[in-house]
Amino acid sequence: MTFDIRIICDHHDADTITRTLAAAFRTGVARTYPTRDGMRTRLYLTATLKQPEDDQPNT
């Protein structure tokens, strides 16, 4: 199942949020845009649920 995530956050939190979502889901590249007022950042990601094999180390 693939779904889209949109988050509005402070600019300095964007990297932390993107890393946290990537740890929880399989995500594509985050697309970032300023909000209309220019005070915050909009993050858009396409994500899928991780499968159990995604967390297995490569051997």
N, C-alpha and C positions, 0 to 999 in steps of 0.2 A: 504494500500500500504506500503510495506516494502522496505527500501533502505539502502545502506551502505554509511557511511561518512568516509572520510580519511582526516586528517588534519596534517600538519607538522608545529610544533610550538616550541618555546623555552620551555625548560623543566619546568621552573617555571610558565608558563601560562597553563599547561595541566589541572590542577584541575579546574581552573576558566572556561576554555572552556568546559570541561566535564559537569560541573554544569549548565552552560548556555544552552547547548544543551539539557540536561535533563529537563530543565524548558520549552523548546520550543517543544520538541518531547518526545515520549515514547522511551527510549533507553535501550539497554542492557548494560552490563558491558563493559567499555572501555578497549580495548586491547592496550597496549603501547609497543613500540619498539624504540630503538635508530635509528636515521638515519644512513646511511652508514658511514658518516664522524664523527659520534658520537657527533656532536655539537647540535643537536636538537632532538625532540621526534616526533615519528609518532603515531597518535591516530587513532584507527579504532573503529567505533561504528555501530551497526545495529539499525535502528530507524524506527518508524512508526509515522504517523501523529496522534496527540492527537485528541480524540473525545471530544465533549462538556462535556460529563459526567465525563471526567478525571479531570476536574478542580472543580468539585463539592466537598464540604467538606463532610467527612463521618459523618453521623448523626445516 
